[in-house]
Amino acid sequence: MAMDLQFTKGHGTGNDFVLFADPDGDIVLAPEQIALICDRHFGVGADGIIRAVRSANLPDGAAALAEDASAEWFMDYWNSDGTVSEMCGNGIRVYARFLIDQGLIDFAEGDSVAIGTRGGVRDLQRSGTGFQVDMGRWRLDGGEPLVRARELEVARPGLGINVGNPHVVVALADEEELEGIDLSVIPQLDPEPTEGVNVEFVLPHDPLVHDGVGRIRMRVHERGSGETLSCGTGAVAAALAVRYWAGKGAPNDWRVDVPGGRVGVRMFPAEDGEHVALSGPAELVYDGVLALA
Ligand SMILES: N[C@@H](CCC[C@H](N)C(=O)O)C(=O)O
């Protein structure tokens, strides 16, 4: 059906999204339309698309409402190739900014807002000029697959971590390795995860810990989007992996530098086990209208 789609372009540390409001869940985009909108030459250009829909108005939203009845809004997230993902750590902050901008939620300083995602309900708070997201519990996942990238002479062991969506984190030796990897091609994993995976390449700063804060750099190849300037869930997975490798005494506060900026990661005890929080900026850049065929 031909239609005009009102959208907003936004980003969190350079991880960019096309967002649109569809409170009643009427707008169905085909994967090819999503890929075209995200195309940087033939469309708007973005790493992903976020539809703002009331949880009550889509099947995945029922699980969110069962988990937390206050999760009125659901983040319906698609990667730039038209596949869905369970969760997006940068996207959910930009989504909160969008809901505020559209007048769809009240979000005063000190409030907490629950948002439904396919990876579970996430609680957000304002933090400085951005937001902090409680990403909930995390788990080691998928063992230690070997990761091959063309420029690495030998395959490296990765660590599988799930933070709502799946990640494999690989430690690199030096800056040359981090900068030299060509992420225009998908890193090869052995065994290959059937549902695909986001792969983070991390480099610890020297010294790793400064003033009680762990510091790492990261580049990422996102499932369904390729290399991006940042990945919030990837930063969380990377900090968790480096803390795991560093062992006893490693800090719970982390600073993660990505090509598009910096995000913060904090692990903290909660009633149901350890949670991990992500903080960072969220910017809306411009509004537009797309004529969809
Ligand atoms: N950029 C996101 C992650 C988006 C989803 C990911 N590509 C997947 O398929 O799981 C983030 O900031 O977390």
The ligand as an SDF file (V2000), in Angstrom:
LIG
                    3D

 13 12  0  0  0  0  0  0  0  0999 V2000
   23.0860   -1.5590   17.6620 N   0  0  0  0  0  0  0  0  0  0  0  0
   22.3970   -2.2720   18.6460 C   0  0  0  0  0  0  0  0  0  0  0  0
   22.1740   -3.7390   18.4150 C   0  0  0  0  0  0  0  0  0  0  0  0
   21.1890   -3.9440   17.2640 C   0  0  0  0  0  0  0  0  0  0  0  0
   20.7570   -5.3740   17.0680 C   0  0  0  0  0  0  0  0  0  0  0  0
   21.8590   -6.2980   16.6350 C   0  0  0  0  0  0  0  0  0  0  0  0
   22.3840   -5.9880   15.3520 N   0  0  0  0  0  0  0  0  0  0  0  0
   21.3150   -7.7440   16.6400 C   0  0  0  0  0  0  0  0  0  0  0  0
   20.9550   -8.2830   15.5850 O   0  0  0  0  0  0  0  0  0  0  0  0
   21.2310   -8.3240   17.7250 O   0  0  0  0  0  0  0  0  0  0  0  0
   22.8250   -1.9300   20.0540 C   0  0  0  0  0  0  0  0  0  0  0  0
   23.1440   -0.7430   20.2710 O   0  0  0  0  0  0  0  0  0  0  0  0
   22.7440   -2.7510   20.9580 O   0  0  0  0  0  0  0  0  0  0  0  0
  1  2  1  0
  2  3  1  0
  2 11  1  0
  3  4  1  0
  4  5  1  0
  5  6  1  0
  6  7  1  0
  6  8  1  0
  8  9  2  0
  8 10  1  0
 11 12  2  0
 11 13  1  0
M  END
$$$$
